Amino acid sequence: MVCLKKNADKSSEINQLDFDSASERVSNLSGVNLDEEAANLMKFQQSYMASSRIMSVAKETFDTLMRAV
């Protein structure tokens, strides 16, 4: 009975190592760096917010000019 448990434990350990190895290979092949993606996401979000603010200021300026006429 103890021998079966040891075999099952070894098999489980080997399967986990195989899984980890395969996951690492897939990650290396995909070439996606999550840190870089997060940095890009923040950069694009800041750009979007800046563009949104520019559009708001332009609208306010246009509205002010239209009221002056």
Contacts in CASP RR format, 6 or more apart in sequence:
PFRMAT RR
TARGET T0000
AUTHOR 0000-0000-0000
METHOD contacts of the structure
MODEL  1
MVCLKKNADKSSEINQLDFDSASERVSNLSGVNLDEEAANLMKFQQSYMA
SSRIMSVAKETFDTLMRAV
END
